Amino acid sequence: MTLKKISILMSLVVILGASSSCAKKAADPAPAATAATGGDPKAIVDTISTGVKVVGAGLTATSAVNIGRTSLREDMPMALTSAVCTNKGAPVVTSGYSDANYPGYYTYCTLTVQDGNTVAGGFDISSLGSCLIKEAGLSYDGVAHVITFTDALITTCGLGGGSGVTAGMQMTITPSAPASFNTNYANGAILVLDSIGGAGLTFKVATNVVGTKKSFITSENWTDGHIGTTAGSFDTSTGDLWYEAREERDNCTTKDGCGWNRHTRLHALMKVTGNDPTGLVSLTFAHSEITFTPGQSSLGGLLVTASGALATGIKARLWTPTHGATVGAAVTAISDYSTVANWIENTNTKCYTASSETATGCGTGLAGFTTSTKFALNTTDSHTTVAAWLAAITGQTFTNVDVDADTQF
């Protein structure tokens, strides 16, 4: 997905900012049974966005990051440099996948670098959408509302520049309570733009607040074949943070941001101050990417996992797909992605704590594929589609990521 599309898409996420009640503070006990409300979508998404970035920032305490950082002043925190991540969120290492630090760097980079190819970049939330809902004065009435952009509205809401929004463009918003596309969520809306950045967009967002737990889901469907879904949740009383993204770009009609499928799943236990996630305690994380043609010059991919606690050590691991389960044999067909034995680990002995990269408290870390590769979202493996996943998700409760599971709710 292009940076322009991400800017527009994530601006649209927050157009449904409403005045519904928010989650209770962590100090307040949740009632035994609490009716779900929609809450403030912008506040919910922003809180979970902050949480994910705090997870990444927490990893800066590990020597995995310290190795690649330089101190500009002894009394100032070290500044992140290209020695760790490129501006696209790729790890900078000397020997590619075989570098022992690759999976640790990859985890850190995708959770912290702001780019369309990273987890952090997918949370490039702005206040533009909240301004639109304020100006439109919409309620969750199940009615389609048409907004025509004017120069004044564009200026008021800061939609100029590279947003692609111009005067005369129209957007249709259909808010509903509960969400029409998943009634497990109290509020939702479907947004349609006939043309933006050269393609049409249908975007869906829904939110939920039950006691101290806030949740959201989103879906994007571009007419040029870019599709994807995300979900996030945060419980202010327990510190549990969840995030998942399923992006399928294997069948795009253009080369722009096409030719790959990506899947990210995260659970983290956070320190909480008031209602905000402020520090990382532990995490379990997995991310896969497989490439296709058109859009890519060759087939390939990776599976990265990371798990552990900052106090005892975080273990990151890496697998890459092969042909015929032979080390160094390049993938020759997309069916290679669906064979468990074809995913071979590039082993490392790293175990990261705040003071060492060779600590002993990590254990074996989070295992890769053992019974199924559906997590990788290969087109030949009958995994759950984006639309089916969006309709089925009931919330997020898992505490350990399982890469053998196509879905985890």
N, C-alpha and C positions, 0 to 999 in steps of 0.2 A: 504494500500500500504506500502511495506517495505521501510525502510530508504534507502537501496541500490537503489531501484527503483526510489525513489524521487531524490536521488543524480544524477542518470543518466538522468532521465526525465528532470529535471530542468536545467541540463547542456545542454541538447539538445535544450531547448527553445531558447537559444541565439546563435545558430550556424549560424543564418541568418543575423548577424550583417553586414549591408551594409552602403554605404556612401551616402544614399539619404538624402535630406534636412530634418532638424528637425523642430519642432514647433517653432513659434515665441515667443519672450519674452512677459511676461504679459503686459509690458508697451506699446507694439506695438498693435494698433487696428487691428482686423482681417478684411480682406476685405469682402465685401458683399457676394461674391461668390468665394470660393477657391477650386481649384482642389485637390483631395485627392492624397497623396503620401504615399509610404510605410514607409518612415522614417527609423530609425535605430532600429530594433526590440529589441536588447539588451538594448539600452537606454530607450525605451518605457517601457519594462517590469520592468527594474530596478527602474524607476521613480515611477511607480504605486506600486511596492513592497515597496519602501520607504514610500509612502503615507499611505499604510495600516499599516505599523509598527508605523508611526507617530500617527495614530489614536489610536493604543494601548498605545503608550507612553503617549499620551495626557490624557488617563484615569488614569495615575499615579497621576494626580493632585487631584483625588477624594479620599475621605476617605475610599472608598471601598478597595483601595489598601493600603492606609496608615495604616489601621488596622492590616494588615498582614505583615508589613515591620518593619525592625529593623534598627536603625541608628548605624553604626559602629563608626562614628565620627560626632560630632555635626556640624562641618563645611563642611561635605560631604553629597551628596544626599543619601537618604536611599537606602539600597541594597535590591533587591528583594530576598526573601527567600522562602523555601518550605512551609511556613505558608500561602502563597497565591496560588501557583501553583505547581503541580508536574512537573517533567522534561518531562512528556508526555502532558502537557498542561491542566491537569484536576485540577479543583479548590479543594483546601484543606479546608474542612469545618468540623464542629463537628457533624452535623446531616444530612448529605446527601442533597437530594433534598429539604427537609423541612427547611434547613438553610436559613434564610432570605437573606444572602449574596451570596447564590449560583449563581443566574443569573448574578449578577454584577461581581463576580469573574470569572465566565465562560467566559463572554464577554472579560474581560481583558486578561485572560490566552490564549484564542485561537488567539487573535490578537498580542500577544507578544512572546509567548514561541516558540522556534524553534524546531518543531517536526513534523513527518509525519502525525500526527493526528490533526494538527492545521492549521488555515488560514495562520499564519506567516510562518510555516514550508513549506507550499506549494510554498513559494517564495524564496526557498533556491537557489537563482540564483548565478552562478559562471561565470567566464570569459572563461571557457573551450570551449564552443561552438563558441564564437567569434574567438578563436584561430583557430578552425577547418575551419571556413569559410575563414579566412585569408590565411591559408595554401592551401586550395582547390581552392580559387579564383573563386567561383561560381557567376553566374549572374542569374536573374530571366527569364530564357529562355524556360521554359516548358520542359526541357530535363532531363531525369533521369541520375544522376551522381553517380558513385560508388566510395566510398572512402575505401581504404584498410588501416587499422591501422598498423603502424610500430612502433617499439620501439622508434625511433627518434620522431615520431609524438606524441606518448603518453607522452614522456618526455617533449617535447616542450610545449604541451598544458596542462600539469599537470593532465593527466588522469589516473595516477597510483593509488595505494592504493586500497580503497574499491569501486572504480568506476565500476569494473567488466569488463572494456575494456582491451583486450589483443591484442598483435600483431597478425595479420592475420585476425582479425574480419573485416567484411565489413558492411558499412552502405550506403543505397541508399537514395539520396536526390533529390527531384524533385521540384525545385523552379518555381513559376509562377507569372505573373502579368497581371490581378488581380489574387487573390487566386482562385485556381481551385475549391475549395470546398465551397467558399462563395465569390462571386464577389463583395460584398459590401466592401471588404477589398482590398487595392491596391496591396499588396504583400503577398505571402504566400508560404508555402512549405510543402511537405509531406516527412517524414523521416521514413525509414523502417529498423529495425534491426531484423534479423532472429532469433537470440537467445541472450538474455542477462538476467542474473540472473535466468536462467531456463525457460524463456518464450520469445516469440517474441513480438515485439512492432511496432505499427504503430502510429506515432505521427504527429500531424498537428499544424502549427502555422501560424497566419496571423496578419498583422498590418496595421494601417491606421493613417494618420496625415491629419487633415483638419483644417486650421487656427491654433488656439492655443490648439486644442484638439487632444490628442494622444490616440490610442486604440489598443488593441490586443485581440485575441481569441486563445485558444489552445484546442486540443483534444488528449486524449491518449486512446489507445485500445490495451490491452495486450491479447495474445492468451490464457491466463489462466482465462480470464473473467473480469479482472480489467478494467473498463472503466470510463471516466469522461471528463468534459469540464470545462474551465474557461474563463472568460472575464474580462477585466479591461479597464478603461478609466480615463483620467485626463485632465482637462482644466486649463491651466496655467493662463488664464485671469479671470476666475470666481472662481477658487478654488474648483470646483466640482470634487469629486473622486468617482468612481464606481468600484465595484468588485462583481463578482458572480462566484460560483463554484457549479457544479452539479456532484456528484460522486455516481455511482451505482455499488455496490459490492455484491448485494444480490445473484447473480448467479455465483459466482466464482467456479472454480473446485478444489481449495485448501483452506485450512483454514488460510493461510497466508494473513492477511489483507482483509478477506472476511466476508460476513454475515451482511452487513449493507449498507444503503444508507444515504448520507449526502447532505445537501443543504445549502449554505450560500449566503446571498444577503446583500450588504452594499452600502449605499450612505453617504458620509461625505462632509461637507464643511470645507475646509482647509485654513489656512493662507499660503500665497505663498511668497517666497523670490526668486526673479529672476524667474527661471522656476521650482523651487523645492517646494514641500509641506513641510512646516516646523512647523506647529502647527494645532491642532484640534480646530474647532469652535463648530461644532455640528455633530450629526450622527443619522442615522436610520439604524438598523441592525437586521437581523434575521438569525437564524441557527437552522436547524432541523437534527435529527438523529434517524433512526429507525433500529432495528436489526432483523436479520433473522437467520435461520439455513440452511445449515451448516455454521460453523464458529463462532457461538455464542451458549452459553449454554442455553439461554433463550431469550424470546421476550421482547422488551421494547424500550424506546426512550425518546426524549425530544424535546421541542421547546423553544428556548430562544430568546427574543427580547430585544433590548435596544434602547432608543431614548432620545433626548434632547440636550441641549447646556451646555457646561461647566460653563457658567456664571450663569445660572439659575437652573441647575440640570439635571442629567441623571437618567432616570428610567429604570430599568431592570426587566423583568418578565419571569416566567417559567411555562410551562405546561408539563404534562406527560400523556401518553396514558393509558387508563384503559380498562377493559372488562365490557360492560354494563353500562358505565358511572357511575360506583360505585367507590368511593374513596377507594384506597387500593387494588382494584381487579386487579390482574395482567392480562396483555394481554394474551389471549389464542390462537389467530389466527391472521394472518397478516391482515385479513379483518377488525379487530378492529381499525387499524390505519386510515381507510378511513371514519370513522364516526366522525363528528365534535364534537358531544356531549361527545364522549369518552375521549377527551382531556380536562383534568381538571387542573385548575391553582393552583399552590402553591403560594398563595398571600404573599406579603410582603409590608412593609410601607417605605422601603428605598428610599431615594432620594439623590443622591450624588452630592455634590459640592466640591470645594477645601477645604472647612472648616467644612463641616457637612455631615452626612449621613442621616439626618432627615430634609433636607431643604423642602420648601413648593412650589417650582416653577416647579416641574416636570410634574404636570398634571397626566393623567392616563397612559401615555406611549403608546407603540405600541401594539395594540390588537393582539390576537392570531387568530386561525381559526374561522370564523363565517359562511361562506357559502361553503367552499371547503378545502380539506386537500391535494390537489395535490402538494402543495409546499413540502410536506414530501417525495415525490417520491415513494409512495407505488406501488408495482407491480400490484395491483388489481384496480388502480384508473384511468387508461388511461391517465396518465400525458404525457407531451411531452418527447420523447426519447432524449437521448444524441445526436444522429445523426441528428434528426430533429431540435433540438435547435441550433446546430452548423450551420446548413444550413440556418436557418431563421433569426438569429440575424442580425440586421442592425446597431447596435450601442447601446449606453446606454444614456438615457435622463431622467429617472425617478428621482424624488427628495424625494419621500417617499416610503419606502419599503412597499409592500402590500403582506401579507402572504396568502391571498385568491387568489392571482394571480399565476398561474402556471408559466407564463413567464412575464417579464417586460423588455422592451427594451427602 
